[in-house]
């Protein structure tokens, strides 16, 4: 049986950045995405909005992501960044079906343990 197209699917502008943000926040050592405390507070209330520090460009069904992260002090930055890149790429490709060609990470802040 052939699949019949019954309409179009369009993504709102903030969908891909939110997917990237959620995926990155699941990696151990990442304490915030875009160092945006407003997003962190809203997410605890079950609400999502496009994070300011996640920029996505889509051209010819290929996705490039630039994101800023806040991390815990003492983590291995290259290893954690690689895990974030893999997680973000996998999440976008699985959920949306577009090829991710770049996930660029900028460490925007480091969370020091209390008392330091």
KADATA-V767632 format. One record per backbone hydrogen bond with DSSP energy under -1.0 kcal/mol. CO is the residue of the C=O (numbers start at 1). NH is the residue of the N-H. E is the energy in kcal/mol with one decimal. If there is no record, write none. Layout:
BEGIN
CO,NH,E / CO,NH,E
END
This chain:
BEGIN
12,15,-1.7 / 14,18,-1.9 / 15,19,-2.3 / 16,20,-2.6 / 17,21,-2.4 / 18,22,-2.6 / 19,23,-2.4 / 20,24,-2.5 / 21,25,-2.2 / 24,27,-1.7 / 27,30,-1.9 / 29,72,-2.4 / 32,70,-2.9 / 33,36,-1.2 / 36,40,-1.5 / 37,41,-2.6 / 38,42,-2.6 / 39,43,-2.4 / 40,44,-1.5 / 42,47,-2.6 / 43,46,-1.5 / 51,54,-1.2 / 53,68,-1.3 / 55,66,-2.9 / 57,64,-2.5 / 59,62,-1.6 / 61,99,-1.5 / 62,59,-2.4 / 63,101,-2.8 / 63,102,-1.2 / 64,57,-2.5 / 65,104,-3.4 / 66,55,-3.3 / 67,106,-2.4 / 68,34,-4.6 / 69,108,-2.8 / 69,109,-1.4 / 70,31,-2.6 / 70,32,-1.7 / 71,111,-3.6 / 72,75,-1.1 / 76,80,-2.7 / 77,81,-2.8 / 78,82,-2.2 / 79,83,-2.1 / 80,84,-2.3 / 81,85,-2.7 / 82,86,-2.5 / 83,87,-2.6 / 84,88,-2.9 / 85,89,-2.4 / 86,90,-2.5 / 87,91,-2.4 / 88,92,-2.4 / 89,93,-2.5 / 90,94,-2.5 / 91,95,-2.5 / 92,96,-2.5 / 99,63,-3.2 / 102,65,-2.4 / 104,67,-2.7 / 106,69,-2.6 / 109,71,-2.4 / 111,73,-2.3 / 113,116,-1.5
END
